[in-house]
Structures are given as structure tokens and as C-alpha cells.
Amino acid sequence: MKCRIIPLVVIFVTILGTSSLEAQDQKVIDTQLHALELDIVPAHWDTLMGYKRPTSAEALRNQTIEQLERFNITTAITSGDEERLTQFKEAAPDRIIRSQWIPWDIKGDSLRAYIDSLPTWYEQGRFQVIGEVLTQYSGIAPSDPILDPLWSFAERESVPVGIHINDLPVTCPESFTDGCSPLAMKEVLEQYPNLKVYIMHAGYPHMQDMIELMESHPQVYVGITMPPKELHRYLKGLIDAGFGDRIMFGSDQMLWPELIELFVNAIESADFLSEEQKNAIFYDNAAGFFEFDY
């Protein structure tokens, strides 16, 4: 499956250089990792990223797992290509948590059939988390009735859901800006009040909308992956609003394992955070949200 959009992370990396941060004792949970085919995006994007992707699927898997080990990432919520995801899980069974994504390029009857398969796949042990939900790319709002069976299932089974919500020219379809704000989840959360959901990219750049949603729906958490130039400002806004216990680390690593170091360093270098707050973002908040047996 080839990507026809530029993933948000492509915008990130040209802004912040690599760090000299070394392995740490602090445990980390990565709430947004991917296991993908190497050709999912064009080769010239390596230049945009500032990194060169590994030369084989095996090398990508091994180098990614090496980064997880280096930065003491004990758990990585991982979605993507089913075959690659299986290989990641086999290589690091204690670190990889399988997450069932909702791809960006299915809609209509294909999307309905996919969602209808979730209960069966869950019973088969195919996933523990749903995400990331990428229907934004197809112009499908969270409140669209086609997604009702997804929310109903997730609420009934207490399955955490990570949904991609942000508003950038390359990620938000034209004439769909309302669907690219965190407030697009408001109707869903009112209909499914026990749904456990985390907003990937923290709804960037709509900080005030994100704060409003979190104030009215205490079950909502966020992943803090966004352009590093903006990350500290945005993160500080969420911290100042009182949500330090609902922010979670995510690398959005796709084909460039060095991104894990980049985003670990982005949190470590936030001098307005206490060590307790950093620990919460890296580990404690996600441990409480996902409620796995850590």
C-alpha cells in the first residue's frame, strides 16, 4: 500500500538536529510507532527527513528495535502493515504492542467491512489497541456514522483508540478543516462517554481546541508528536492548562529509526519540565492510560 500523502513527521525533522543524548535509565512508552513497507513513501523523502532509510525491511526492524533498547522504550504501541507488524512483534515480543490501524485509503463499503472485522480480529488476538485511525485523510469526520461501529466496539471492550488529528496542508483535505480540529471528537465523546481515546499529534496546531476538549472530557489523552520547533511552546501550553498527567510520548517513527532519538531529546530538552513531569510524559501517563501489565 503506497502512501499518497506526506506523513506529518516529514515536516518535523528538518527543524531540529540530532542530539547527543545517550541511553537513559528512565523507562519510556512510545505511543506511536509504525511497522511499514520501505517503499511506502518515495526515496527522495530521505533528503527531506535528513536521514537515509535502511536498505531492507529486516534492517529497518532491527535498527528500530535497537533504538527502543537504547532509550529504554519498554513498550511501543505499533501499527502498520500486517506482515511487517508481525515481524516486529516476533523480534521484540515483550516491547511491541500490536495496534490495528484504520488506513488512510479505504472508505465506503471497504471501510465498513474493515471495521466490521475488528471484533473477530480482536478475539483472535490480532491487536490490543486501535490506531492510528487515519480517516481524516479521506475526509471522514470522527462523527461520521460509518465510524459508529468502531467507537461502539472500542467502548464496549475498553480498547484504547489513537486517532490522527491535526491541521496541516499536507494532512488535512481542503474544505475539511472542521474535521481536522480536536473538537471534531466532541460529538463522539458525548455519544460514547466511556471511550478511551488519545489524540495523536495533540491536535496540532489547535492548542485551544485541544485544551477545550480535554477540559470537558477527562478521558482524553494526547500524544505530543509535532514539529520540534513548535513542540515546546505547544507542550508548555498543555502543561500550563493543567494536563501534565494526560500527555504521552510518541515518536511517529516510520522509516527512519533516528527519529526516536530526536523526539526523546525534544522532551529531555524542555527546561520548563520538572523531572517528575518528564517521567510522566515518558512513561507514567501511558502506563495508566493503557493499563497493560507492565
C-alpha positions in Angstrom: 0.0 0.0 0.0 1.6 3.2 -1.1 1.2 6.5 0.7 -0.3 9.3 -1.3 0.2 11.9 1.4 3.2 13.2 3.2 3.2 12.0 6.8 3.3 14.7 9.4 6.7 13.6 10.6 8.3 14.7 7.3 7.7 18.2 8.4 9.3 17.7 11.7 12.8 16.7 11.1 14.4 19.5 9.1 13.8 21.7 12.1 15.7 20.0 14.9 19.1 18.5 14.6 20.1 15.2 16.1 21.1 15.1 19.8 23.9 13.6 21.7 21.6 12.1 24.2 22.6 8.6 25.3 20.7 5.7 26.7 18.8 6.5 29.8 17.5 4.7 32.9 14.1 6.4 32.6 11.6 3.9 31.2 9.6 5.1 28.1 6.4 4.1 26.4 6.2 5.0 22.7 2.5 5.5 21.9 3.0 5.9 18.1 5.4 3.6 16.3 5.0 2.1 12.9 6.0 -1.1 11.0 5.8 -0.3 7.3 7.0 -1.3 3.9 10.1 0.5 2.8 8.5 1.9 -0.4 5.5 3.4 1.4 6.9 6.9 0.6 9.3 8.0 -2.2 13.0 7.6 -1.8 13.6 11.4 -2.2 11.9 11.9 1.1 15.0 10.7 2.8 16.5 14.1 1.9 13.5 15.9 3.4 14.0 13.9 6.6 17.7 14.3 6.8 18.1 10.6 7.3 18.5 7.6 4.9 16.1 4.8 5.4 17.6 1.3 6.0 18.2 -0.8 2.9 15.9 -3.7 3.9 12.8 -4.5 5.9 15.0 -6.6 8.2 17.4 -3.7 8.8 14.6 -1.3 9.4 13.1 -3.6 12.0 16.5 -4.3 13.7 17.6 -0.7 13.8 14.2 0.4 15.2 14.4 -2.2 17.9 17.9 -1.2 18.7 16.7 2.4 19.3 13.9 1.1 21.5 16.5 -0.7 23.6 18.9 2.2 23.6 16.3 4.6 25.0 14.8 2.1 27.4 11.5 2.1 25.5 9.9 -0.8 27.3 6.7 -0.7 25.3 5.9 0.6 21.8 2.3 0.8 20.5 2.9 -0.2 16.9 0.7 -0.1 13.9 1.1 -0.6 10.1 1.5 -3.3 7.5 0.2 -6.6 9.0 3.2 -8.7 7.8 5.8 -6.2 9.0 3.9 -5.7 12.3 4.0 -9.5 12.8 7.8 -9.5 12.2 8.3 -6.6 14.7 6.3 -8.5 17.3 8.2 -11.7 16.8 11.5 -9.9 17.1 10.6 -8.0 20.2 7.6 -9.7 21.8 7.9 -8.0 25.1 8.2 -4.5 23.7 5.8 -4.4 20.8 2.1 -3.9 21.4 0.1 -4.6 18.3 -2.2 -1.7 17.3 -4.8 -2.1 14.5 -4.7 0.9 12.3 -7.5 2.2 10.1 -5.7 3.1 6.9 -5.9 6.4 5.0 -7.0 4.9 1.7 -10.2 3.0 2.5 -13.7 4.3 2.5 -17.3 3.3 1.8 -18.0 -0.4 1.7 -14.3 -1.3 2.1 -14.1 0.8 5.3 -17.4 -0.7 6.7 -16.1 -4.3 6.1 -12.8 -3.4 7.7 -14.4 -2.0 10.8 -16.9 -5.0 11.0 -13.8 -7.3 11.1 -12.5 -5.6 14.3 -14.3 -7.8 16.8 -13.1 -11.0 15.1 -9.6 -9.8 14.8 -9.7 -8.8 18.5 -10.9 -12.2 19.6 -8.0 -13.7 17.5 -5.5 -11.6 19.5 -4.5 -9.5 16.5 -4.4 -6.3 18.4 -4.7 -4.7 21.9 -5.1 -1.1 20.7 -6.8 0.6 17.7 -4.8 3.2 16.0 -3.8 5.1 14.4 -7.2 6.0 12.9 -6.3 7.8 9.7 -9.8 8.5 8.3 -9.0 12.2 8.4 -7.0 11.8 5.2 -10.1 10.6 3.4 -12.2 13.5 4.6 -14.2 11.3 7.1 -15.0 13.1 10.3 -14.9 11.2 13.6 -18.6 11.7 14.0 -19.4 10.2 10.6 -21.9 7.3 11.1 -19.6 5.0 9.2 -17.3 5.0 12.2 -20.0 4.3 14.8 -19.3 0.6 14.9 -15.7 1.3 15.7 -16.4 3.6 18.6 -19.1 1.3 19.9 -16.8 -1.7 19.8 -13.9 0.1 21.4 -16.1 1.4 24.2 -17.7 -1.9 24.9 -14.4 -3.8 25.0 -12.4 -1.0 26.7 -9.9 -0.9 23.8 -7.9 2.3 23.7 -8.1 4.2 20.4 -5.5 6.6 19.0 -6.8 8.9 16.3 -4.7 11.1 14.0 -6.0 14.7 14.2 -4.0 17.7 13.1 -4.4 20.5 10.6 -1.6 21.0 8.1 -1.9 21.5 4.3 -0.4 18.0 3.7 -2.6 16.2 6.2 -6.0 17.9 6.2 -8.1 17.8 3.0 -9.4 21.0 1.6 -12.8 22.1 2.8 -12.4 19.7 5.7 -10.8 21.9 8.3 -13.5 21.3 10.9 -12.7 17.6 10.8 -9.0 18.4 11.5 -9.6 20.0 14.9 -9.7 18.1 18.2 -13.2 19.4 18.6 -14.2 17.0 15.8 -14.2 14.4 18.5 -16.6 16.2 20.8 -19.8 14.6 19.4 -18.2 11.1 19.5 -17.2 11.5 23.2 -20.6 12.7 24.1 -22.2 9.7 22.4 -19.6 7.2 23.8 -18.6 8.7 27.3 -16.6 5.7 28.3 -14.4 5.6 25.2 -10.7 5.7 25.9 -9.1 7.9 23.3 -5.8 9.6 22.7 -5.4 12.4 20.1 -2.2 11.8 18.2 -0.2 15.0 17.5 -2.3 16.6 20.2 -4.5 18.2 17.6 -1.7 20.4 16.4 -1.9 23.4 15.7 -5.2 23.8 17.5 -4.0 24.1 21.1 -7.0 26.0 22.4 -9.4 23.5 20.9 -7.3 20.7 22.4 -7.5 22.3 25.8 -11.3 22.8 25.5 -11.8 19.1 24.6 -9.6 17.9 27.5 -11.3 20.2 29.9 -14.8 18.8 29.0 -13.7 15.1 28.6 -11.3 13.9 31.2 -10.8 10.5 29.5 -9.0 12.2 26.6 -5.2 11.9 26.5 -2.8 13.2 23.9 0.4 12.1 22.1 2.9 15.0 21.9 4.4 14.3 18.4 4.6 17.6 16.4 7.2 19.8 14.7 10.0 20.2 17.2 10.2 24.0 16.6 6.6 24.1 17.9 6.7 21.3 20.4 8.0 23.2 23.4 5.5 26.0 23.0 2.6 23.6 22.5 3.7 21.3 25.3 4.1 24.2 27.7 0.6 25.4 26.8 -0.9 22.0 27.7 1.2 21.8 30.9 0.1 25.3 32.0 -3.5 24.3 31.4 -3.1 21.5 33.9 -2.8 18.5 31.7 0.6 17.2 32.7 -0.9 13.9 33.7 -2.5 13.2 30.3 0.3 13.9 27.9 2.2 10.9 26.4 5.4 10.4 24.4 5.2 9.3 20.8 7.9 9.1 18.1 5.8 8.5 15.0 8.8 6.5 13.7 8.1 5.2 10.2 11.2 4.5 8.1 13.9 6.5 9.9 14.9 5.0 13.3 16.8 8.1 14.3 13.5 9.8 14.8 13.2 8.1 18.2 16.3 9.9 19.5 15.0 13.1 18.0 11.8 13.1 20.0 13.2 11.7 23.2 15.6 14.6 23.1 12.8 17.0 22.4 11.2 16.1 25.7 14.5 15.9 27.6 15.5 19.4 26.4 12.2 21.0 27.6 13.7 23.0 30.5 10.3 24.1 31.8 9.5 20.5 32.7 10.5 19.0 36.1 12.0 15.6 36.2 8.7 14.3 37.6 6.8 15.8 34.6 9.2 14.3 32.1 8.8 10.9 33.8 5.1 11.2 33.5 5.2 12.1 29.8 7.7 9.4 29.0 6.1 6.6 31.0 3.6 7.1 33.9 0.8 8.7 31.9 0.7 6.0 29.2 1.1 3.2 31.8 -2.1 4.5 33.5 -4.0 5.1 30.2 -3.3 1.7 28.6 -3.5 -0.3 31.8 -1.3 -3.1 30.5 0.6 -5.4 32.8 3.9 -3.5 32.8 
